[in-house]
Amino acid sequence: MPRTIIEKLWDSHVVHQQPGAPSLLFIDLHLVHEVTSPQAFDELRERGLKVRRPDLTIATADHSIPTTDRSLPIVDPIAAKQLAQLETNCSEFGLRCLGIHSDRQGIVHVIGPELGLTQPGMTVTCGDSHTATHGAFGALAFGIGTSEVGHVLATQCLLQRPSKTFQVKVDGTLKNGVTAKDIILALIAKIGVGGGTGSVFEYTGSAIRSLGMEERMTVCNMSIEGGARAGLVAPDDATYQYLAGRPHAPQGSAWDAAIARWKQLPTDEGAAYDRSVSIDADALEPMITYGTNPGMGMPITSALPEPAAVADPIARDSIAKALKYMGLEGGKPLLGHPVDVVFIGSCTNSRISDLRTAAGLLKGRKVNPKVRVMVVPGSQEVKRLAIAEGLPEIFRAAGCDWREPGCSMCIAMNGDQLAPGQYSVSTSNRNFEGRQGKGGRTFLASPLTAAASALTGVVTDVRTLL
Amino acid sequence: MKPFTNFESRLVPLPINNIDTDQIIPARFLKTTSKLGLDRQLFNDWRYDAEGNPNPDFILNQPRAQGAQVLLAGDNFGCGSSREHAPWALTQFGFRAVISTSFADIFKQNSLKNSLLPIAVPADVHEELFAAVAAHPAATVKVDLARQTLTTPSGREVVFPIDSFSKHCLLKGVDELGYILNQEPAIAAYEAAHPAPIRTL
């Protein structure tokens, strides 16, 4: 029977199936960071357990880490303790840790692919909901809680039930100024933040095929914001070209064997999905969110929704509450709304291609002096590439703050945050109340829209600057 | 884990859709390396003002919330971040069940591992519960996990879904890690047949 790539990935990782119980699934790669792992290591200690497969486990520090000069001590004692605890845990359990002083440190979902750890056909987990990022390589990658982090550390397995298969078909050609970020924001606006609950997305179609690997990562990254625990793209030549020669990717005859294996992964002709949705890439415009969840998004030229037009009372109150929090009025445009901060970074948009895109627009221009612009590369490797291309000079000359790698103001755990009431245009993935700092207000958008808004000081349609 | 037992409780209504785990517990409280002491930070930014004083309008600060064990929330509860701190904070406050029309996948799994029962009900039952608690704040529901029933304040018995494995684990207080560790021979056999795809440096 023809199968989707999602079903192939599932079938090839079932270790054991007891009637009436969930499947026991093998995990090929486990990524660990400082925030969701300490209590899992404690659990192992209490039970006298070891990490079963240190060779399939790798840790880094990203969430709590300052993005200021790394030679300075960490100001926040609680963050310092958490970062030290990660190093201690990794050393005690024999795990490789790309910690604060490693030249490979970075956001966990940036370093997995760049090191060649993430490969087609794998199962990948991490105690982080944006683990779906790794699906860009044709891997089944999903976020887990701390209890499950403990399960994977101790057994390299998880108890799981199969998800529904959900095809997201994006055909056509993106217009100038429209990017991968706009595809995923358009999908979430269409299906809502709960639209993919219980499902794994497979992104298909000509527009997806024409995306580079980093753009595919941007799309897969935000699958969770559409409710899907995972989202993936079947591997193709772009995938193999990206991986060739990466440190942990197979080499020599093992590489040839891997390619032969990976070519079996794409969805079979005639395989059926539980659900499908289509997006017309030709019709897409730059997208932006206006509310307090990623589903509250719209084309940047649209007017804000009117709560009164919503029939369901709780849904109406939810939109009204969101607009009130955001200090916005239904029916008005968002274009031209003042911006205090622009954040270019996060596991969604902090890779070299994102920085190149933003720098391309900012080169030779000055950002509006009222706007604080933070550019945070996703990893030490991204930082090195950017330096080699002269990007930090472009950002600094434009008036941006060029920082050290980490999650930074996407999650605002490390001191990088909005003040109450401030507005940001952010290339990150969540606009929840307080996500970028208590009382802060976030508009999610692409690196192009973020850079355009940095230049003008207001929410701006980048197409007017191209 | 302690076995999950039947109980009767008042409801704490929170009629907001898509309550994300950043609201349940904001990220800045995730720098802790412990599971404990999170109850004070439950719904922190809705619960306290800028000076850290309780916001009297927020339901968790009202007498009716004290001792209540069931949170009644809008659709798609627990979306967003995978932080297990969310069910830790909810259970430490005293909640044993959350009722919604649907739950985000990761939150649901995290809850089941912490004896917090996610009860998904159809829209009409959801509406009935919000109406009942609006009319009578002290109205109670009964939760019977073995029978998978929720009894509404009007006495209507509603069957809720839960997979048989999770139900068994909750009722017996079994933790999943113990179960997985018992599958050692199957794991070893799988590993022997599947060499690691990652090239070790």
Interface residues (C-beta under 8 A of the other chain):
Chain A: V15 H16 G20 A21 P22 L24 F26 D28 L29 V35 T36 P38 Q39 E43 R47 L49 R52 R53 D55 L56 H63 S64 D76 I78 A79 K81 Q82 Q85 G116 L117 Q119 G121 M122 G127 D128 S129 G143 I144 G145 T146 S147 E148 G150 H151 A154 T155 Q156 C157 L158 L159 R161 S163 G192 V193 G194 T197 G198 I224 E225 G227 R229 P247 H248 A249 P250 Q251 A254 A258 N293 G295 I314 A315 D317 S318 K321 I411 A412 M413 P420 R430 F432 E433 G434 R435 K438 G439
Chain B: P15 I16 N17 N18 D20 D22 Q23 P26 A27 R28 L30 K31 T32 T33 S34 K35 D45 A50 G74 D75 N76 C79 G80 S81 S82 R83 E84 S102 F103 A104 D105 I106 Q109 N110 K113 N114 D163 S164 F165 E176 L177 Y179 I180 L181 Q183 A186 I187 Y190 E191 H194 A196 P197 I198 R199 T200 L201
